[in-house]
Amino acid sequence: MSFLPKTWQQLIMESGQPDRRLYETAVFAVLRDRLRSGDIWVEGTRNYQRFDTYLLPALLH
């Protein structure tokens, strides 16, 4: 769970036992945020490509 922010970790473990539904919600929320930021990409998609695919190719001289 180290990839989750501390607030999510505390909510998930609030009762002493991991809450599976909160864990799944947290995973999808973090995945959404990382897709939007470009930290994670999906091969073969238009919306969530690697950042460098949007750049013009470097000219070699």
C-alpha positions in Angstrom: 0.0 0.0 0.0 3.0 2.3 -0.1 1.8 3.8 -3.4 -1.3 5.2 -1.7 -1.3 8.6 0.1 -1.3 8.4 3.9 -5.0 9.6 4.1 -6.1 6.6 2.0 -4.0 4.2 4.0 -5.5 5.5 7.3 -9.1 5.2 5.9 -8.5 1.6 4.7 -7.1 0.5 8.0 -9.4 2.5 10.2 -11.1 -0.5 11.8 -7.9 -2.5 12.3 -8.7 -4.7 9.3 -8.2 -3.7 5.7 -11.4 -2.5 4.1 -11.4 -4.2 0.6 -13.9 -1.7 -0.9 -12.0 1.3 0.2 -8.8 -0.3 -1.0 -10.2 -0.8 -4.5 -11.6 2.7 -4.5 -8.2 4.1 -3.5 -6.4 2.0 -6.2 -8.7 3.3 -8.9 -8.4 6.9 -7.7 -4.6 6.8 -7.7 -4.6 5.1 -11.1 -6.9 7.8 -12.5 -4.6 10.6 -11.1 -1.5 8.9 -12.4 -3.0 8.4 -15.9 -4.0 12.1 -16.0 -0.6 13.2 -14.9 1.3 11.0 -17.4 3.1 9.0 -14.8 1.3 5.9 -16.2 0.4 5.3 -19.8 -1.6 2.7 -21.8 0.0 1.4 -25.0 -2.3 1.7 -28.1 -4.5 4.5 -26.8 -4.9 8.0 -27.9 -5.8 9.6 -24.6 -3.2 8.0 -22.3 0.0 7.6 -24.4 3.5 8.1 -23.2 4.3 11.8 -22.9 7.2 11.6 -25.4 4.9 10.3 -28.2 3.4 13.8 -28.3 6.7 15.4 -29.0 8.2 16.0 -32.4 11.0 13.7 -33.4 14.5 15.0 -32.8 16.4 16.1 -35.9 19.7 14.4 -36.3 22.4 16.4 -38.1 
